[in-house]
């Protein structure tokens, strides 16, 4: 998307980019992906599911471990989103 098209989209519909779900696997979507400043193999992400549950996670891309290991969002799908994010970031 060119910069001009992006500016036009934001002026016509300012919430258009905020509404994008990010990276989804099944009923769980992840967004706000950031890499840890201290450990390049760690990613921080925000997960949400179709039931409205939201939580923030840290994933160790070397082992695939999620922290916290228990939570409101189903961990099978959360792990799949995390593994895909690690692959896309070049860490998995």
Long-range contacts (C-beta under 8 A, 24 or more apart in sequence): 23-81, 23-84, 23-85, 23-88, 24-81, 25-77, 25-80, 25-81, 25-84, 26-77, 26-80, 27-51, 27-74, 27-77, 28-73, 28-74, 28-77, 28-78, 28-80, 28-81, 29-81, 30-78, 30-81, 30-82, 30-85, 33-85, 33-89, 35-89, 40-91, 41-91, 43-82, 43-85, 43-86, 43-89, 43-91, 45-81, 45-82, 45-85, 47-73, 47-78, 47-81, 48-73, 49-73, 49-74, 49-77, 57-82, 59-85, 59-86, 61-86, 61-89, 61-91, 61-92, 62-91, 64-92
